[in-house]
Amino acid sequence: MLGVVYIAHAYHAYFDVTPDAMAAMITKDLGLPFPDALVFYLLAAQLVGGIMLVLGLFSRWASLVNVPVMLVVLLFQLNDGFFLRAVIAESSRGKATVVGYEYSLTILIATIAQFFLGGGTAAMTKDS
């Protein structure tokens, strides 16, 4: 299920948010260098890592590449409070922004747990 979540987030990031908008957010909000490379890493880690988790291919590595992604997301959301909720951003357009880091924290902990647990007995590759 963790792999499916990562695949869905990669889809959302690429088609709904768009890589250009993500690069702009990385530059504006986080001030990190090389936003295009970071967006590529984020999309590749989530899509390829998610597929690998679903198939049980090198599950530890697939989890490990997603830990930095989720750490940055979590750090970015810490000021928004713990509980996931919607905040009205543009009432005239009916647009709400989701804030709160409880979901990101849960996915981060699940990813770290997946790293330590490995792929399990049904995995295509056995982690050592």
Secondary structure as UniProt FT lines:
FT   HELIX           2..11
FT   HELIX           12..17
FT   HELIX           19..25
FT   HELIX           26..30
FT   HELIX           35..55
FT   HELIX           59..77
FT   HELIX           78..80
FT   STRAND          85..90
FT   TURN            91..94
FT   STRAND          95..99
FT   HELIX           102..117
FT   TURN            121..122
//
